């Protein structure tokens, strides 16, 4: 599948189908995500979010407690750490401005954010397609 934000190839997550989606696709370049299938939509493309709202906190037993890392869409932190059982914390966002934020994750967030074209940053810039009844 081609990314609607930057035009690069997306990869499919090895996720089990749920009521909201049957497939999840992510772009490893700009980190745009597309959800396909599910009960209400055929294609859901979440809009651009500012860096303060975009990244989940990475959670894993092997991560140091004194440094917070951003969870990337490829099953590792944005700075490249991979730990067994790592997952995103859906309860807590990773905040790049906090004093304990990983510097390498912070740099990567800036690089990824610059990859989103300004034309794709509006609330309606990415098109979701509803199922026809």
C-alpha positions in Angstrom: 0.0 0.0 0.0 1.2 3.5 -0.8 1.3 6.2 1.9 -1.2 9.0 1.1 1.0 11.5 2.9 4.5 11.0 1.4 3.9 8.4 -1.4 6.3 5.8 0.1 5.5 2.1 0.7 3.6 1.2 3.9 4.0 -2.0 5.9 1.2 -4.0 7.5 1.2 -4.5 11.3 1.0 -8.1 12.5 -2.2 -7.2 14.5 -5.3 -9.2 15.0 -8.5 -7.9 13.6 -10.9 -5.9 15.9 -14.3 -4.3 15.6 -12.6 -1.0 14.5 -10.2 -2.4 12.0 -9.0 -5.6 10.3 -5.6 -4.2 9.1 -3.2 -1.5 10.3 -0.7 0.0 7.8 2.1 2.4 8.8 4.7 4.3 6.8 8.2 3.9 8.1 9.2 7.3 6.6 6.6 9.8 7.9 4.8 7.4 10.3 1.3 8.1 8.9 -1.1 5.2 9.8 -4.1 3.9 8.0 -6.7 1.5 9.5 -8.7 -0.7 7.1 -11.9 -2.7 7.5 -13.8 -2.7 10.8 -17.5 -2.2 11.6 -17.9 1.5 10.6 -15.3 2.5 8.0 -13.4 0.8 5.2 -10.5 3.2 5.4 -9.6 5.5 8.4 -6.7 7.9 8.1 -6.0 9.8 11.3 -5.0 13.5 10.7 -1.7 15.0 11.4 -1.1 15.7 15.1 1.5 18.0 16.6 4.6 16.3 18.1 3.3 16.9 21.7 0.1 14.8 21.0 1.4 12.3 18.5 3.6 9.8 20.3 2.7 7.2 22.9 5.2 6.5 25.7 7.1 3.2 25.2 6.6 0.7 28.0 8.9 -2.4 28.6 10.6 -4.0 31.5 14.1 -3.5 29.9 13.8 0.3 29.4 15.6 2.5 31.9 13.2 4.1 34.4 14.9 7.5 34.3 14.5 8.1 30.5 11.2 8.2 28.7 11.1 7.0 25.1 8.6 7.5 22.2 7.1 4.3 20.9 7.5 4.0 17.1 5.1 2.2 14.8 7.7 -0.5 14.0 7.6 -2.1 17.5 10.6 -0.2 18.9 11.4 3.2 20.2 12.0 6.1 17.8 15.7 6.0 18.8 15.8 2.3 17.8 15.6 0.3 21.1 13.7 -3.0 20.8 12.8 -4.8 24.0 10.8 -8.0 24.4 7.2 -7.2 25.2 7.5 -3.5 24.4 4.2 -1.8 23.8 2.8 1.7 23.5 1.1 3.2 26.6 -2.3 4.2 25.4 -2.8 6.0 28.8 0.2 8.2 28.6 1.7 10.3 25.7 5.4 10.8 25.3 6.2 14.4 25.8 9.3 15.7 24.0 9.6 18.7 26.3 9.9 16.8 29.5 13.3 16.7 31.2 13.5 12.9 31.1 12.7 12.6 27.4 15.3 10.7 25.3 17.3 13.1 23.2 17.6 10.8 20.3 13.8 10.2 20.3 13.3 14.0 20.4 15.6 14.4 17.4 13.8 11.7 15.4 10.4 13.3 16.2 11.7 16.5 14.6 12.9 14.7 11.5 9.6 12.8 11.1 7.5 15.9 11.7 9.4 17.7 8.9 8.5 14.9 6.5 4.8 15.7 6.6 4.0 18.2 3.8 2.2 21.3 5.0 -0.7 20.5 2.7 -1.3 17.2 4.6 -1.4 18.8 8.1 -4.9 20.1 8.0 -7.7 18.4 9.9 -9.4 17.3 6.6 -6.1 16.7 4.6 -6.3 12.9 4.9 -9.4 11.3 3.5 -11.3 8.5 5.3 -13.7 6.4 3.3 -17.0 5.4 5.0 -18.7 2.1 4.1 -21.8 2.6 2.0 -24.9 1.1 3.4 
